[in-house]
Amino acid sequence: MPKAAGLEDLYIQSDEQMPNVVRTQMDVVLSQGMAVLNAEDEEVVKLAQYCDGEVTYFASSEEHPRIVQHRSENGRVVFWRKNHLVLAQGNHEIEALNRQLPAIDKVFKNKTRFNQDQVSWKYQEFELCGDPIYGADKRASKPL
């Protein structure tokens, strides 16, 4: 969940207010849309209840309990397995990105540009636009 620091001029005074602020992003996801949420942040996970569309969770490991549960319910998930970014729904998987390739690994070594979570959701956002698992009509925005 983002922090409230720097938002005081918008009358957001504390971190406790942030779930209500961020919730507005969930309220505008239509039934044919999708929210991309960080499974490792419990405050963010709680926001799924306000989404009219589908929810995709991402985490650093496929063993994360939220990932396991959502996938068992045929939900869409994104996680890292042995240096591969995996997009999955139910039993269907696509190994989408391989960190063992020198060009890809170089992106991760440059800590000032990307971290693993940022690459996870950006790649997922790209794939949602035309992947057979996710469907061509889905769109994602910056995940929470």
N, C-alpha and C positions, 0 to 999 in steps of 0.2 A: 504494500500500500504506500502510495506517495506520502511524503511528509508535508505539513502545513507551512513550513519555513518559507518565507518570501511571499506569502499570500495574504499577509495582514491587511494590505490595502483593499482587499476584496472581502474583508470582514470574516476571514477564516483565521481564527486565533489559535486553534489547537489541533493536534493530530487526531483527536477524537471526532472532529468534524469531517475528516477526510472521507470516511465511508459514504456519507450523504452526498458529498461533492462528486465523488467518483461514480456513485450510483446513477447519476444522470446519463452516463455513457451506456449503462445497461438498459435504461428506460427507452432508449432510442433504437435498440436492436430489434428489428422487425421479425416476424415469424419466419420469413425466408432467409434471415441473416444468421450471423454467428458471432459469438463472443469468444475471445481467446484469453484464457485466464491462467495465471500461475498457480499450479496445484500446491506449491510449497509455501504459499502465503494464505493462512486461514482467513484473514480479513477479506482478501480478494475472493476466495472460494465462496464466502457467504453472499457475494454479489450475484452469483449465478441465479438465485431465486428471482431476480428482477428482469431476467433476460427472456424475451418472448421467443427468441430463436434457439438455435443449437448452441451448445457450449463445447469448446475444445480446451482440454487442459494440457499444459506442458510442464515438465519437470526434468531434473538432471538425471533421473534414473527411472527405469521401467518398474522398479520395485517400490516406488513411492505408493503408499496405500491409496491415495486418491486416483492415481493412474491405474492401478490394478482394478479398483472398483469400477471406475468409469468405463474402462475397456471391457470388463466382464458384462456390462450393460449395453454393449455394442456402441459405446461412445467413442468419439475421436480423441486421440491423444498424440502427443509428440514427446519424445524422450531420447536420451543418449544411451547407446549400447556399444561398448568397445570401439569408441571413436567414430561411430556412425550415428547420424541423426536419423531417427526412425519415425515415420508417420504411420499411425496405425488406427484401425477401426475394427473392433472384434478380432478375428483371426487374420485379417488382411494387414500386411505390412509392406512398406516401401522404405528401403534404406536410401535416404535422399541425399545425404552429404557424408563424405568420408574425410575425416581429419587427417588421415594418413597420407593424403595427397599433398605434396609440398605447397602448392598454391593455396589450398584451403587452410593448412596448418599455419601458414604465414599470417593469415587474417587473425587467427587466435593469438599468435605470439605478440601481435601489436596490441597490447592491453589498452592503449588510449583510444582505439577505434571501436572494438567490439568485445563483448564477453559472450560466453556460451549461451546464456539465456536470450540475449539480443539476436544472435544468429538463429536460434531455435524459432523464435516467433517470426522473424523476417522471412525465413525460408518457408515457414508454414503459410504465411500470408501469400507468398508467391504461389505455392502449390495449390492453395484453396481456389485459385482462380481458374484452374483447368485440369485438375487431377481426377482420374476416374474414381478414386476412393472418395474424394471430397465433393466432386461435382463441379460443373463449370459455372453454376449460378451463384456460388458462395463467394462472399467477400468478407475480408477481415480488416480490422483496423488495429492500431497499436494495442497490444494486450495489456492487461493489468497484472 
